[in-house]
Amino acid sequence: MKKDNPTKQGEVGHKKPPVNRQFGQPNGNPRNNGSWKKEDTPRYKLEQMMKLNVEELTAIVKNPKTPLFEIRMANAIKNGDWKVIDGMISQVYGKPSQTVDMTSGGEKINVALVRFEDGDRNTDTST
């Protein structure tokens, strides 16, 4: 059904928002709403912190506005605490998948097919 008096903004309906509310308009939905900036991800911060020298890491630790995660990361890198660094890397990148073949030691497993036969196929026990 078509309206006789279309509004100034055009036809509005399913998948047809008003023109002033579409993407890119002042009152529209903002682009990249809720998405992460690359600079805010723990992975990016870890990679950048690994490149810093001791003086720069100390400055990060002493800054009162630095988030706790970055302070702990800087302290671990500065002090060479490899256990903490390994834990952070595992959390950021994920642990590598590990598989162990404990059944055959790498040898091919041959499957033996066994056929069980019942002597009498007639299983009627009513007689």
KABELJO-V638860 format. One record per residue. RES is the residue in one small letter. SS is DSSP state (helix for helix, strand for strand, loop for the rest). NEAR is the number of other C-alpha atoms within 12 Angstrom. D_LAST is the distance of its C-alpha to the last C-alpha in whole Angstrom. Layout:
BEGIN
RES;SS;NEAR;D_LAST  RES;SS;NEAR;D_LAST
END
This chain:
BEGIN
m;loop;6;77  k;loop;10;80  k;loop;10;82  d;loop;7;86  n;loop;9;88  p;loop;12;86  t;loop;12;88  k;loop;10;90  q;loop;15;87  g;loop;16;85  e;loop;18;82  v;loop;18;79  g;strand;13;76  h;loop;7;72  k;loop;10;73  k;strand;14;77  p;loop;18;79  p;loop;21;82  v;helix;21;85  n;helix;17;86  r;helix;18;83  q;loop;18;82  f;loop;17;82  g;loop;13;85  q;loop;14;87  p;loop;12;89  n;loop;14;87  g;loop;15;83  n;loop;17;81  p;loop;14;82  r;loop;13;81  n;loop;10;79  n;loop;10;78  g;loop;8;76  s;loop;11;76  w;loop;12;77  k;loop;13;80  k;helix;13;80  e;helix;14;83  d;helix;16;81  t;loop;17;78  p;helix;23;77  r;helix;24;77  y;helix;19;80  k;helix;24;82  l;helix;32;80  e;helix;23;81  q;helix;21;85  m;helix;31;85  m;loop;24;84  k;loop;16;87  l;loop;20;90  n;loop;17;92  v;helix;19;93  e;helix;16;96  e;helix;20;94  l;helix;28;91  t;helix;24;93  a;helix;20;94  i;helix;26;91  v;helix;26;90  k;helix;18;93  n;loop;15;93  p;loop;12;92  k;loop;12;91  t;loop;17;88  p;loop;17;84  l;helix;15;83  f;helix;22;80  e;helix;33;83  i;helix;25;85  r;helix;26;82  m;helix;37;82  a;helix;37;85  n;helix;29;86  a;helix;27;83  i;helix;33;84  k;helix;27;88  n;helix;18;87  g;loop;17;84  d;loop;16;81  w;helix;16;79  k;helix;14;76  v;helix;20;77  i;helix;25;77  d;helix;19;74  g;helix;18;72  m;helix;27;74  i;helix;24;73  s;helix;18;70  q;helix;15;70  v;helix;19;72  y;helix;18;70  g;loop;12;67  k;loop;12;65  p;loop;10;65  s;loop;8;61  q;loop;6;60  t;loop;7;57  v;loop;9;56  d;loop;11;53  m;loop;8;52  t;loop;9;49  s;loop;10;50  g;loop;9;54  g;loop;10;54  e;loop;9;52  k;loop;9;50  i;loop;10;46  n;loop;7;44  v;loop;6;40  a;loop;6;38  l;loop;6;34  v;loop;6;31  r;loop;6;28  f;loop;7;25  e;loop;7;22  d;loop;8;18  g;loop;7;18  d;loop;8;14  r;loop;9;15  n;loop;9;12  t;loop;9;11  d;loop;7;7  t;loop;7;6  s;loop;5;4  t;loop;5;0
END
